[in-house]
């Protein structure tokens, strides 16, 4: 029997104080059912269109999710071999990160909405600790390019939702 991977990106309709909210979460449905919806995993909320579907124009990003993403970039992603390798060739500069959804032909002159953010690089080619700056113009959901590739990053997902069922020994 094959194991089917659950979607990491889901929409939940929740009611708080009599008000319905439509939340887009970086959270699988099983984990949401067992642990609930942690505000750290809520990418943002939206008002559905008259047809009841996602309306990008009403999407509002959750500042808490952005804070968590910046924390992940500083604590974990900054140590990835690929980022370390890229930084080594950019002494005393900025290392700009493109959204993984960005097609290769657009990587030389990317749209602001495809730029995730940047790290400062010191004069020895090392990432400056805790220097990641998120680009507020980055779009998690783009009408042309689609969903941000960051939301397919299982390392980010596992960092955000560490397993609590592991036994030592």
Buried (B, 14 or more C-beta within 10 A) or exposed (E): EEEEEEEBBBEBEBEEEEEEEBBBBBBBEEBBEEEEBBEBBBBBBBEBEEEEEBBEEEBEBBEBBBEBBBBBBBEEBBEEEEBBEBBBEBEEBBBBBBBEBBEEEEEEEBBEBBBBBBBBBBEEBBBBEEBBEBBEEBBBBBEEBEBBBBBEBEEBBEBBBEEEEEEEE
